[in-house]
Amino acid sequence: MSSGDPSETIVDRVAELLRTAVGLKPEPTLRARLRRCIRDEAARLTVDAETYIQALTTSTTLRQALLNRVTVQETGFFRHPEHFDVLMREILPTLTPPLTIWSAGCANGQEAFSLVMLLEELGIDGSVIATDVSTAALRRTSAARYSDREISGLTPTRIKRHLTRAGLEWQVNQSLRDRVSTLHHNLIAPVPDQARGSQVVFCRNVLIYFSTEHARIFLDRIANALPTAWVFLGAAETIWSIGDRYETVRIGGAYAYRPRVEEGAIPAVVSAMPAAGSVAAGSVLRLPSAAGAESEPETGSRAGFGSGADVADDSAAIARLVRDGQDALAARNDQAAVVLFRKWVYLAQDDALAHLHLALALEAVGDQASAHRAFGASRRALLESDPAQISAAVGGYDAAELRALLDGRQPDAARSETARSDAVPSATGQSVAWRPDKQQEFS
């Protein structure tokens, strides 16, 4: 067996094989990596490079082993935080659960678990389908265990909430692992059945490795199979040079993409908005932002983002959201209230009352699964809150009364008519009366 690097001819043949099979374009940086991978695989099999490539052309097992070496799995939790900020602040609150999010090219899983962390923190029922061409990457995703270096994108608050120390590593908690499913998938193949119906697609820093031809194939498949989905690509990936199937949507300092419909019109993001309030029907509800605002401390609202899209005056924004949410409920526009209270939760993730109002609105629209999550989030936040502050915020109600209410709203708790009609304090000191027909009113 030769100990030298494979010849240029052998590298050319393998590069063409991978281009045809998975769309990888043979750029100089890929060729250097590919040469090392061919050498290492041949050495592992104790054969020379020529014998190896002959076997490679007929063996799917050998091709998969090479793909596991060649593909880049560099990623991190909440990488490119501006995408997660826009998703959490502008998009997720407007979608109807249960949600499906596709992490296409999931690498070692940090992106997929970042997405389910957002769903969990917002109390949204949904799941993530994580796909990759690398079976090694999928094994890492399924194991959901990461080193200290690999969790550097997480704040201490998120580590405490979502991870558990397992020896020298960190294990993603089972409740999150249950919401992520993995699937071996080649992105130039048809959209898998499991991902059809996805409302959001994350495919970041993947297309930069594709030939233009294969990138177009992938994007056309998404546009055909998921015509209303939001698509997030990497910052270095441009879509205009590939085709005209997508509309570019700038939200704050980030870009998202949606397939064009009816001569370029973008489908409505929100189907129902408040009858009374500052937002026009059919538009995207946007919170005020300041491009140069300082990031907030990790223990404050929106811990983990600190991007230029931070809200300039959270207190004023929250006051507007609470008021508009109450107006929406008074007008029996419960779905709009859900959207507004999700915005409140985004701005104040540790506010028990924000989660409580969201939970009650979710019950009003009949989304029991998401309501249970929001009740649970409210109870967790309540346990870490100052009881005196809670009492002051709700006009003197005792925190223990709120805790009892939340305990009664858990899925396994008794739900008597008496408990359902209990008065629940609101953030403004008013009371929320829960009516038998599951509608809320503030009196």
Phi, psi and chi 1 to 4 in degrees:
 res  aa     phi    psi   chi1   chi2   chi3   chi4
   1 MET       -  131.9 -179.2 -170.2   73.0      -
   2 SER   -72.9  139.5  171.4      -      -      -
   3 SER   -92.4   -3.2   59.7      -      -      -
   4 GLY   -83.9  175.6      -      -      -      -
   5 ASP   -71.0  154.6  -75.4  -17.1      -      -
   6 PRO   -65.9  154.8   22.5  -33.4      -      -
   7 SER   -70.9  163.7   67.4      -      -      -
   8 GLU   -60.7  -34.9  -72.3  -61.2  -45.2      -
   9 THR   -63.0  -43.7  -59.5      -      -      -
  10 ILE   -65.7  -41.8  -72.2  177.6      -      -
  11 VAL   -61.6  -41.9  174.3      -      -      -
  12 ASP   -58.9  -44.3  -73.4  -16.8      -      -
  13 ARG   -65.5  -42.6  -70.2  164.5   62.4 -172.9
  14 VAL   -69.3  -38.5  175.7      -      -      -
  15 ALA   -61.6  -41.7      -      -      -      -
  16 GLU   -66.9  -38.4  176.7   59.2   22.4      -
  17 LEU   -60.4  -44.2 -179.9  109.7      -      -
  18 LEU   -71.9  -34.8  -65.2 -176.0      -      -
  19 ARG   -61.9  -44.2 -171.8 -163.7   69.6   81.0
  20 THR   -68.7  -39.1  -57.1      -      -      -
  21 ALA   -77.1  -44.5      -      -      -      -
  22 VAL  -131.0    2.0  -62.9      -      -      -
  23 GLY    89.7    4.5      -      -      -      -
  24 LEU   -65.7  131.0  -70.6  179.0      -      -
  25 LYS   -91.2  138.9   57.7 -175.9  176.4 -177.3
  26 PRO   -82.0   64.5   30.8  -34.8      -      -
  27 GLU   -75.8  161.5  -69.8 -166.4  -26.1      -
  28 PRO   -55.0  -40.0  -28.7   35.9      -      -
  29 THR   -65.5  -38.6   52.3      -      -      -
  30 LEU   -68.2  -39.0  174.1   64.4      -      -
  31 ARG   -61.9  -41.0  -72.6 -179.2   63.6   86.1
  32 ALA   -63.3  -42.9      -      -      -      -
  33 ARG   -67.0  -41.5 -178.4 -179.5  179.2   88.2
  34 LEU   -62.9  -39.7 -175.4   56.2      -      -
  35 ARG   -60.4  -43.7 -179.7  177.5  -69.4  105.0
  36 ARG   -64.5  -40.1  -66.7 -168.0  -59.6  -88.8
  37 CYS   -67.6  -39.9  -67.3      -      -      -
  38 ILE   -61.9  -45.5  -65.4  170.1      -      -
  39 ARG   -59.4  -46.4 -179.0 -165.0   62.2 -154.0
  40 ASP   -68.2  -39.5  -66.3  -14.8      -      -
  41 GLU   -66.8  -41.8  -82.5  -66.5  -72.4      -
  42 ALA   -62.0  -41.1      -      -      -      -
  43 ALA   -64.9  -38.4      -      -      -      -
  44 ARG   -62.0  -35.7 -179.6  179.0   68.6   84.9
  45 LEU   -90.9   -2.6  -62.0  169.6      -      -
  46 THR    54.2   48.1   64.3      -      -      -
  47 VAL  -131.9  166.2  -62.7      -      -      -
  48 ASP   -81.9  169.8   58.7   43.4      -      -
  49 ALA   -63.4  -39.0      -      -      -      -
  50 GLU   -65.1  -44.1 -178.2   61.7   38.3      -
  51 THR   -62.7  -38.7  -57.4      -      -      -
  52 TYR   -62.8  -46.6  169.0   69.1      -      -
  53 ILE   -68.0  -32.6 -168.0  174.0      -      -
  54 GLN   -62.8  -41.1  -69.7  176.1    2.6      -
  55 ALA   -70.3  -34.0      -      -      -      -
  56 LEU   -62.7  -35.6 -173.1   67.7      -      -
  57 THR   -68.7  -18.1   58.1      -      -      -
  58 THR  -117.4   -9.1   58.7      -      -      -
  59 SER  -110.4  113.8  172.0      -      -      -
  60 THR   -66.6  -30.8   56.9      -      -      -
  61 THR   -64.4  -43.6  -59.3      -      -      -
  62 LEU   -68.7  -37.4  -69.3 -176.6      -      -
  63 ARG   -64.4  -40.3  -75.6 -159.7  -62.8  -87.1
  64 GLN   -65.4  -41.3 -174.7   61.3   62.0      -
  65 ALA   -60.6  -39.5      -      -      -      -
  66 LEU   -68.0  -42.2 -179.3   61.2      -      -
  67 LEU   -59.7  -39.2  -79.0  171.5      -      -
  68 ASN   -60.8  -31.6  -71.0   -8.1      -      -
  69 ARG   -81.7  -40.4  -76.1 -174.5 -177.2  -89.7
  70 VAL   -75.4  -42.0  171.0      -      -      -
  71 THR   -66.2  143.4   51.0      -      -      -
  72 VAL   -89.7  127.1  177.5      -      -      -
  73 GLN  -112.4   24.3  -54.4  -55.7  -28.0      -
  74 GLU   -73.0  120.0 -178.7   62.7   30.5      -
  75 THR  -158.5 -170.4 -175.0      -      -      -
  76 GLY  -173.8  165.5      -      -      -      -
  77 PHE   -70.5  133.0  -75.8   97.8      -      -
  78 PHE    51.9   38.6  -67.4   95.0      -      -
  79 ARG   -66.8  139.8 -171.5 -178.5 -174.1 -169.3
  80 HIS    56.1   69.0  -57.8  -55.3      -      -
  81 PRO   -61.1  -21.3   20.7  -32.6      -      -
  82 GLU   -62.8  -29.9   66.5  -83.2    8.5      -
  83 HIS   -67.2  -43.7  -70.8  158.7      -      -
  84 PHE   -69.1  -33.5  -68.0   93.3      -      -
  85 ASP   -62.3  -48.3 -175.7   33.2      -      -
  86 VAL   -64.7  -43.3  165.0      -      -      -
  87 LEU   -59.1  -45.6  179.2   67.5      -      -
  88 MET   -73.3  -39.5 -171.8  174.8 -167.0      -
  89 ARG   -83.7  -36.4  177.3  166.2   54.3   89.5
  90 GLU  -112.8  -30.6  -59.1  -73.1    0.4      -
  91 ILE  -105.0  -53.5  -63.9  175.6      -      -
  92 LEU   -55.2  -41.9  -72.5 -178.1      -      -
  93 PRO   -63.5  -17.0  -24.1   35.9      -      -
  94 THR   -96.5   -6.7   69.8      -      -      -
  95 LEU   -93.9  151.9  -58.7  177.2      -      -
  96 THR   -94.3  117.2  -58.3      -      -      -
  97 PRO   -74.6  165.8   23.4  -27.7      -      -
  98 PRO   -72.5  141.5   26.2  -33.5      -      -
  99 LEU   -97.7  151.7  -55.7 -175.8      -      -
 100 THR  -124.4  125.5  -59.6      -      -      -
 101 ILE  -116.9  133.1  -57.8  178.0      -      -
 102 TRP  -103.3  116.4 -178.1   12.2      -      -
 103 SER   -93.6   95.3  175.7      -      -      -
 104 ALA   -92.5  112.5      -      -      -      -
 105 GLY    83.0   59.5      -      -      -      -
 106 CYS   -76.4  -10.1   66.1      -      -      -
 107 ALA    54.7 -131.1      -      -      -      -
 108 ASN   -89.2    7.8  -68.2  -27.8      -      -
 109 GLY   103.5   -7.9      -      -      -      -
 110 GLN   -62.1  -36.7  -69.5   99.6  -45.5      -
 111 GLU   -63.5  -46.9  176.9 -178.2   89.0      -
 112 ALA   -59.9  -42.3      -      -      -      -
 113 PHE   -74.4  -28.8  -72.3  115.9      -      -
 114 SER   -61.7  -40.7  -62.3      -      -      -
 115 LEU   -65.5  -42.8  -68.7  167.1      -      -
 116 VAL   -72.9  -25.6  -68.0      -      -      -
 117 MET   -61.4  -41.5  -74.0  178.3 -172.1      -
 118 LEU   -62.8  -44.3  -67.9 -169.7      -      -
 119 LEU   -59.3  -44.3  -64.3 -179.6      -      -
 120 GLU   -63.6  -44.6 -179.3   74.0   16.4      -
 121 GLU   -69.2  -29.5  -69.8  163.4    5.7      -
 122 LEU   -90.4   -3.0  -80.2  176.8      -      -
 123 GLY    69.1   32.8      -      -      -      -
 124 ILE   -99.8  129.5  -62.0  175.0      -      -
 125 ASP   -73.5  128.5 -175.2   23.4      -      -
 126 GLY   170.2  178.1      -      -      -      -
 127 SER  -147.6  169.5   59.6      -      -      -
 128 VAL  -123.9  132.6  172.6      -      -      -
 129 ILE  -101.4  118.6  170.1   84.6      -      -
 130 ALA  -106.6  118.3      -      -      -      -
 131 THR  -121.6  150.9   70.7      -      -      -
 132 ASP  -160.0  155.2 -155.9  -78.8      -      -
 133 VAL   -80.5  -15.4   73.5      -      -      -
 134 SER   -93.5  120.3  167.6      -      -      -
 135 THR   -71.0  -27.6   54.3      -      -      -
 136 ALA   -65.7  -40.4      -      -      -      -
 137 ALA   -64.0  -39.8      -      -      -      -
 138 LEU   -67.2  -34.5  -65.5  174.7      -      -
 139 ARG   -64.9  -40.5  -73.8 -167.5  -66.3  -90.1
 140 ARG   -63.5  -41.6  -75.6  -70.9  -39.7  -88.0
 141 THR   -62.8  -44.8  -58.9      -      -      -
 142 SER   -64.7  -37.0  -64.7      -      -      -
 143 ALA   -69.1  -35.4      -      -      -      -
 144 ALA    56.3   40.4      -      -      -      -
 145 ARG  -121.1  132.0  -65.6  170.8   73.4   98.9
 146 TYR  -136.8  150.1  -58.4   99.2      -      -
 147 SER   -79.1  171.1   66.7      -      -      -
 148 ASP   -57.6  -41.3  -71.9  -20.5      -      -
 149 ARG   -64.5  -36.2 -179.1 -174.7   64.3   82.0
 150 GLU   -75.8  -13.5  -70.2  175.7  -46.3      -
 151 ILE  -105.5   18.8   65.9  166.8      -      -
 152 SER   -63.1  -21.1   59.7      -      -      -
 153 GLY   -80.2   -2.2      -      -      -      -
 154 LEU   -99.4  140.7  -66.7  176.3      -      -
 155 THR   -76.5  159.6   62.7      -      -      -
 156 PRO   -55.3  -35.0  -28.4   36.3      -      -
 157 THR   -62.4  -44.6  -60.4      -      -      -
 158 ARG   -71.2  -37.2  -77.7 -167.2  165.9  118.9
 159 ILE   -60.2  -44.8  -67.8  172.5      -      -
 160 LYS   -63.8  -36.9  178.8 -179.6  178.9 -178.4
 161 ARG   -82.1  -37.7  177.2  171.4  179.4  178.1
 162 HIS  -112.1  -11.2  -60.5  -58.7      -      -
 163 LEU  -123.6  158.3  -55.3 -178.1      -      -
 164 THR  -132.3  133.9  -58.4      -      -      -
 165 ARG   -65.5  131.6  174.7   62.2   87.1  171.5
 166 ALA  -132.2   87.3      -      -      -      -
 167 GLY    67.6 -123.0      -      -      -      -
 168 LEU   -88.7   -0.7  -62.8  177.9      -      -
 169 GLU  -119.6  177.3  -64.2 -179.8  -51.7      -
 170 TRP  -116.9  134.1  -67.4   90.3      -      -
 171 GLN  -106.2  127.9  173.9   80.5   66.1      -
 172 VAL   -65.9  135.2  176.6      -      -      -
 173 ASN   -61.4  150.5  -69.5  -15.5      -      -
 174 GLN   -58.7  -36.6 -174.0   67.2   50.6      -
 175 SER   -60.3  -33.2   60.1      -      -      -
 176 LEU   -80.3  -39.7  -66.5 -172.1      -      -
 177 ARG   -60.8  -33.2  -57.4 -156.5  -54.5  -87.6
 178 ASP   -66.3  -17.8  -71.3  -17.1      -      -
 179 ARG   -99.0    2.6  -58.4  177.0   73.0  174.0
 180 VAL  -119.5  125.4  174.0      -      -      -
 181 SER  -115.4  144.6   57.9      -      -      -
 182 THR  -109.5  149.8   59.3      -      -      -
 183 LEU  -150.5  131.0  177.9   69.1      -      -
 184 HIS   -74.9  121.3 -174.5 -129.7      -      -
 185 HIS  -151.1  137.3  177.2   66.2      -      -
 186 ASN   -95.2  120.0 -179.9   -6.5      -      -
 187 LEU   -64.9  -18.1  -70.5 -179.6      -      -
 188 ILE   -88.6   -0.5   66.6  172.5      -      -
 189 ALA   -85.7  167.1      -      -      -      -
 190 PRO   -56.2  152.8  -26.6   35.5      -      -
 191 VAL   -58.0  127.8  173.1      -      -      -
 192 PRO   -66.4  150.4   23.1  -32.4      -      -
 193 ASP   -55.9  -37.3  -69.2  -18.6      -      -
 194 GLN   -63.3  -26.2  -63.6   89.1  -31.1      -
 195 ALA   -95.3   -9.9      -      -      -      -
 196 ARG   -67.5  135.7  -68.5  178.7 -179.4  -89.1
 197 GLY    95.3   -1.3      -      -      -      -
 198 SER   -64.3  135.2  -62.9      -      -      -
 199 GLN   -88.5  -20.4  -66.1   96.4  -30.8      -
 200 VAL  -137.7  139.2  179.4      -      -      -
 201 VAL  -126.1  123.3  178.5      -      -      -
 202 PHE  -103.7  116.9  -93.6   52.3      -      -
 203 CYS  -139.5   74.3 -175.2      -      -      -
 204 ARG  -104.3  135.7  -55.7  179.2  -54.3  157.4
 205 ASN    58.7   35.4  -54.4  -47.3      -      -
 206 VAL  -113.8  -46.6  175.7      -      -      -
 207 LEU   -66.1  -19.5  -61.1 -172.5      -      -
 208 ILE   -64.0  -18.9   55.4  174.6      -      -
 209 TYR   -94.0   -3.9  -60.1  105.1      -      -
 210 PHE   -94.1  151.2  -82.0   21.2      -      -
 211 SER   -68.4  157.2   66.5      -      -      -
 212 THR   -57.3  -40.0  -60.1      -      -      -
 213 GLU   -58.8  -46.9  169.9 -164.0   -2.0      -
 214 HIS   -77.7  -30.5  -69.7   97.7      -      -
 215 ALA   -62.8  -40.2      -      -      -      -
 216 ARG   -65.5  -39.4 -177.4 -178.4  -65.9  111.8
 217 ILE   -58.8  -47.6  -71.1  172.3      -      -
 218 PHE   -61.7  -49.2  168.3   72.6      -      -
 219 LEU   -66.2  -35.9  -68.8  169.7      -      -
 220 ASP   -65.4  -39.0  -76.1  -10.4      -      -
 221 ARG   -63.0  -40.9  -68.4 -169.4 -168.4  -79.5
 222 ILE   -63.1  -47.0  -65.4  -65.1      -      -
 223 ALA   -60.6  -37.6      -      -      -      -
 224 ASN   -74.8  -41.9  -66.9  -25.2      -      -
 225 ALA   -86.6  -28.6      -      -      -      -
 226 LEU  -130.7   67.9  -54.5  169.9      -      -
 227 PRO   -68.3  -13.4   25.2  -34.8      -      -
 228 THR  -115.2    9.0   62.6      -      -      -
 229 ALA   -76.3  149.1      -      -      -      -
 230 TRP   -85.1  134.3  -72.4   94.2      -      -
 231 VAL  -120.9  129.1  179.2      -      -      -
 232 PHE  -112.6  127.9  -74.1   86.5      -      -
 233 LEU  -116.2  171.0  -57.4  177.2      -      -
 234 GLY   -71.3  158.5      -      -      -      -
 235 ALA   -62.0  -28.6      -      -      -      -
 236 ALA   -88.4    0.8      -      -      -      -
 237 GLU  -102.8  119.4  -64.8  165.9  -38.7      -
 238 THR  -104.5  143.6   56.6      -      -      -
 239 ILE  -104.5  -21.0 -153.5  168.8      -      -
 240 TRP   -65.5  -31.0   62.0  -93.4      -      -
 241 SER   -79.5   -9.5   61.0      -      -      -
 242 ILE   -94.2  -33.2  -62.5  175.7      -      -
 243 GLY   174.2 -177.4      -      -      -      -
 244 ASP  -119.0   27.2   60.0   -3.4      -      -
 245 ARG   -80.5   -9.8  -63.1  -71.7  -54.8  -85.7
 246 TYR  -125.8  149.9  -72.4   79.3      -      -
 247 GLU  -101.9  132.8 -174.3   80.1   14.2      -
 248 THR   -87.1  128.3  -58.7      -      -      -
 249 VAL  -117.8  115.5 -176.7      -      -      -
 250 ARG   -92.0  125.2 -178.7  169.5 -177.1  172.0
 251 ILE  -127.2  107.8  -51.3  175.8      -      -
 252 GLY    64.0 -126.5      -      -      -      -
 253 GLY   -99.8   14.4      -      -      -      -
 254 ALA  -124.9  163.6      -      -      -      -
 255 TYR  -120.8  141.3  -68.0   90.4      -      -
 256 ALA  -131.3  167.6      -      -      -      -
 257 TYR  -133.0  145.7  -57.3   89.6      -      -
 258 ARG  -136.8  140.8  -56.8 -161.7   84.0 -175.9
 259 PRO   -58.9  140.0  -24.9   35.1      -      -
 260 ARG   -72.0  142.9  -66.1  179.2 -175.5  -88.1
 261 VAL  -137.2  147.0  -65.7      -      -      -
 262 GLU    48.6   66.7  -62.7 -179.5   -0.5      -
 263 GLU    58.8   42.0  -60.8 -177.8   -6.0      -
 264 GLY    95.5   -4.5      -      -      -      -
 265 ALA   -70.6  141.0      -      -      -      -
 266 ILE   -93.1  133.3  -60.4  176.4      -      -
 267 PRO   -56.4  147.7  -21.1   31.2      -      -
 268 ALA   -58.3  135.6      -      -      -      -
 269 VAL   -79.9  -37.5  177.3      -      -      -
 270 VAL  -121.9  125.8 -175.8      -      -      -
 271 SER   -85.5  -23.8   59.6      -      -      -
 272 ALA  -143.5  122.4      -      -      -      -
 273 MET  -120.8  168.1  -64.9  -56.3  -62.8      -
 274 PRO   -59.0  137.5  -21.3   31.5      -      -
 275 ALA   -68.3  -32.1      -      -      -      -
 276 ALA  -120.3  135.8      -      -      -      -
 277 GLY   145.7 -173.5      -      -      -      -
 278 SER   -96.3    6.2   59.3      -      -      -
 279 VAL  -113.4  130.2 -176.9      -      -      -
 280 ALA   -74.3  147.1      -      -      -      -
 281 ALA   -61.2  137.9      -      -      -      -
 282 GLY    84.9   -2.5      -      -      -      -
 283 SER  -101.0  167.0   65.0      -      -      -
 284 VAL   -80.9  126.4  177.1      -      -      -
 285 LEU   -72.9  120.2  178.8   62.5      -      -
 286 ARG  -118.7  132.9  -59.0 -173.9 -173.5  -78.6
 287 LEU   -85.5  150.4  -61.1  175.7      -      -
 288 PRO   -60.9  143.0   20.2  -31.5      -      -
 289 SER  -136.8  159.6   62.2      -      -      -
 290 ALA  -130.6  119.8      -      -      -      -
 291 ALA   -62.4  -29.0      -      -      -      -
 292 GLY  -109.6   15.1      -      -      -      -
 293 ALA   -64.8  145.8      -      -      -      -
 294 GLU   -70.9  147.8  -65.9 -179.5   -2.9      -
 295 SER   -72.5  151.6   60.1      -      -      -
 296 GLU   -84.4  160.8  -60.6  177.3   -5.5      -
 297 PRO   -61.0  155.9  -19.0   29.6      -      -
 298 GLU   -60.4  -29.2  -70.9  179.6  -21.4      -
 299 THR   -84.0   -4.3   54.8      -      -      -
 300 GLY   -92.2 -165.6      -      -      -      -
 301 SER   -64.5  148.8  -60.2      -      -      -
 302 ARG    56.7   37.2  -64.3  176.4  -70.0  124.7
 303 ALA   -56.5  131.5      -      -      -      -
 304 GLY   109.1   -6.2      -      -      -      -
 305 PHE  -107.1  -73.3  -70.5  110.1      -      -
 306 GLY    60.7   30.9      -      -      -      -
 307 SER   -94.6  179.9   68.2      -      -      -
 308 GLY   -69.0   -8.5      -      -      -      -
 309 ALA   -91.5   14.2      -      -      -      -
 310 ASP   -59.1  145.2  -75.5  -15.2      -      -
 311 VAL   -72.0  131.7  175.4      -      -      -
 312 ALA   -69.1  -40.6      -      -      -      -
 313 ASP  -137.6   88.5 -173.3  -10.9      -      -
 314 ASP   -62.6  -38.1  -74.1   -3.0      -      -
 315 SER   -61.9  -45.8  -63.3      -      -      -
 316 ALA   -66.0  -40.1      -      -      -      -
 317 ALA   -63.4  -43.0      -      -      -      -
 318 ILE   -62.6  -42.8  -72.1  171.6      -      -
 319 ALA   -59.2  -41.1      -      -      -      -
 320 ARG   -66.6  -42.0  -74.2 -167.8  -64.5  -87.5
 321 LEU   -64.3  -42.9  -69.3  168.8      -      -
 322 VAL   -62.6  -45.5  173.2      -      -      -
 323 ARG   -62.8  -47.8 -177.9 -167.2   64.9 -122.1
 324 ASP   -67.4  -34.7  -71.2  -11.7      -      -
 325 GLY   -64.4  -41.0      -      -      -      -
 326 GLN   -67.0  -38.8  -67.7  173.3  -11.3      -
 327 ASP   -62.4  -40.3  -71.9  -14.0      -      -
 328 ALA   -63.7  -42.0      -      -      -      -
 329 LEU   -65.1  -40.9  -72.4  168.5      -      -
 330 ALA   -62.0  -31.4      -      -      -      -
 331 ALA   -87.2    8.2      -      -      -      -
 332 ARG    62.4   26.2  -57.3  -60.8  179.7   89.6
 333 ASN   -98.3   71.7 -162.9  -17.6      -      -
 334 ASP   -66.1  -36.3  -60.5  -39.9      -      -
 335 GLN   -64.6  -39.0 -172.9   60.5   54.8      -
 336 ALA   -64.0  -37.7      -      -      -      -
 337 ALA   -62.5  -38.7      -      -      -      -
 338 VAL   -58.5  -46.2  169.0      -      -      -
 339 VAL   -60.1  -46.5  171.6      -      -      -
 340 LEU   -66.6  -41.3  -68.8  161.2      -      -
 341 PHE   -71.7  -27.8  -70.1  151.0      -      -
 342 ARG   -64.2  -38.4  -76.3 -158.8 -164.3  -76.7
 343 LYS   -61.7  -40.2  -58.3  -85.5 -173.3  176.4
 344 TRP   -62.6  -45.7  179.5   11.5      -      -
 345 VAL   -58.7  -39.0  167.1      -      -      -
 346 TYR   -60.0  -44.2  163.0   75.4      -      -
 347 LEU   -74.2  -24.1  -72.4  176.9      -      -
 348 ALA  -138.9   73.1      -      -      -      -
 349 GLN   -65.5  -21.4  -64.8  174.2   26.8      -
 350 ASP  -100.3   11.2  -62.1  -33.7      -      -
 351 ASP   -91.8  111.8 -170.8  -26.8      -      -
 352 ALA   -60.8  -35.8      -      -      -      -
 353 LEU   -71.5  -32.7  -64.6  176.2      -      -
 354 ALA   -62.6  -47.5      -      -      -      -
 355 HIS   -64.2  -36.6  -70.6  -75.4      -      -
 356 LEU   -64.6  -47.1  174.7   58.5      -      -
 357 HIS   -61.6  -40.9  -80.7   69.0      -      -
 358 LEU   -61.7  -43.5  173.6   59.5      -      -
 359 ALA   -60.3  -43.7      -      -      -      -
 360 LEU   -66.5  -38.7  -67.2  172.1      -      -
 361 ALA   -66.2  -38.7      -      -      -      -
 362 LEU   -64.3  -38.0  -72.4  165.4      -      -
 363 GLU   -62.6  -37.6  -82.8 -160.8  -19.0      -
 364 ALA   -62.9  -32.6      -      -      -      -
 365 VAL   -92.4    3.1  -61.5      -      -      -
 366 GLY    85.0   13.3      -      -      -      -
 367 ASP   -92.3   79.6 -172.6   -8.6      -      -
 368 GLN   -66.2  -38.8  -65.6  -62.6  -29.4      -
 369 ALA   -62.1  -46.8      -      -      -      -
 370 SER   -68.4  -34.8  -65.6      -      -      -
 371 ALA   -62.8  -42.2      -      -      -      -
 372 HIS   -60.4  -40.3  -67.6  158.4      -      -
 373 ARG   -64.0  -42.8  -66.2 -178.1 -170.5  -81.5
 374 ALA   -67.2  -39.0      -      -      -      -
 375 PHE   -60.6  -42.3  -80.2  127.1      -      -
 376 GLY   -63.5  -40.8      -      -      -      -
 377 ALA   -64.4  -37.8      -      -      -      -
 378 SER   -64.1  -42.2  178.8      -      -      -
 379 ARG   -65.3  -41.8 -166.6 -177.3 -168.0  -72.3
 380 ARG   -62.4  -42.2  -73.4 -168.7  -61.3  -88.3
 381 ALA   -66.5  -37.0      -      -      -      -
 382 LEU   -63.4  -39.8 -178.2   64.1      -      -
 383 LEU   -63.9  -24.5  -67.2  176.0      -      -
 384 GLU  -102.1    7.2  -62.1 -175.8    5.0      -
 385 SER   -96.1  158.3  -59.7      -      -      -
 386 ASP   -76.1  117.9 -177.7  -12.9      -      -
 387 PRO   -55.6  -34.7  -24.8   35.0      -      -
 388 ALA   -65.5  -39.3      -      -      -      -
 389 GLN   -67.4  -39.1  -69.6 -178.1  -12.2      -
 390 ILE   -61.2  -46.7  -69.3  -68.2      -      -
 391 SER   -61.9  -40.1  -65.2      -      -      -
 392 ALA   -66.5  -38.8      -      -      -      -
 393 ALA   -68.7  -29.4      -      -      -      -
 394 VAL  -111.9   23.3  -63.1      -      -      -
 395 GLY    73.9   34.1      -      -      -      -
 396 GLY    97.4   -3.6      -      -      -      -
 397 TYR   -63.1  144.3  -79.5   82.4      -      -
 398 ASP   -80.1  140.5 -168.6  -81.1      -      -
 399 ALA   -60.0  -31.2      -      -      -      -
 400 ALA   -64.3  -33.1      -      -      -      -
 401 GLU   -66.6  -41.2  -65.7  176.0  -51.0      -
 402 LEU   -63.2  -41.7  -80.1  179.6      -      -
 403 ARG   -62.4  -40.3 -171.2  162.1   55.5 -110.8
 404 ALA   -64.0  -40.3      -      -      -      -
 405 LEU   -60.6  -46.6  167.6   82.1      -      -
 406 LEU   -66.0  -38.3  -65.8  169.1      -      -
 407 ASP   -60.3  -38.7  -72.4  -18.3      -      -
 408 GLY   -71.5  -16.5      -      -      -      -
 409 ARG   -92.8   -0.3  -65.6  -71.4 -177.1  175.4
 410 GLN   -70.5  154.5  -63.4  -52.3  -64.1      -
 411 PRO   -56.6  -32.1  -25.1   33.7      -      -
 412 ASP   -95.7    8.2   57.0  -10.7      -      -
 413 ALA   -87.9  154.7      -      -      -      -
 414 ALA   -67.4  142.3      -      -      -      -
 415 ARG  -123.4   76.1  -60.8  176.2 -178.6  -85.7
 416 SER   -80.2  160.0   66.1      -      -      -
 417 GLU   -62.7  -32.4  -75.5  -59.5  -45.0      -
 418 THR   -63.3  -45.6  -58.4      -      -      -
 419 ALA   -65.1  -34.6      -      -      -      -
 420 ARG   -69.6  -23.1  -69.0  179.0   60.3   83.1
 421 SER   -97.3    4.3   61.8      -      -      -
 422 ASP   -60.3  145.8  -77.2  -15.7      -      -
 423 ALA   -80.2  135.5      -      -      -      -
 424 VAL  -115.5  125.7 -178.5      -      -      -
 425 PRO   -70.5  145.6   24.5  -32.4      -      -
 426 SER  -102.0  173.5   79.1      -      -      -
 427 ALA   -69.5  -13.3      -      -      -      -
 428 THR  -101.4    6.4   58.5      -      -      -
 429 GLY    88.8   -4.5      -      -      -      -
 430 GLN   -82.1  174.3  -60.8  169.7  -41.8      -
 431 SER  -110.1  148.2   65.1      -      -      -
 432 VAL  -108.2  113.8 -177.3      -      -      -
 433 ALA   -93.7  124.8      -      -      -      -
 434 TRP   -91.5  114.7 -167.1 -104.8      -      -
 435 ARG   -91.9  154.3  -58.5 -163.4  -54.6  -88.3
 436 PRO   -57.2  -26.9  -24.7   34.4      -      -
 437 ASP   -87.7   14.1   62.7   -4.6      -      -
 438 LYS    67.3   19.8  -65.4 -172.4  177.6 -178.4
 439 GLN   -98.7  148.3  -59.9  -69.9  -26.9      -
 440 GLN  -104.2  149.7  -73.7 -174.7   78.5      -
 441 GLU  -142.7  147.6   61.6 -176.4    8.0      -
 442 PHE  -107.9  125.7  -69.7   74.0      -      -
 443 SER  -122.4      -   56.9      -      -      -
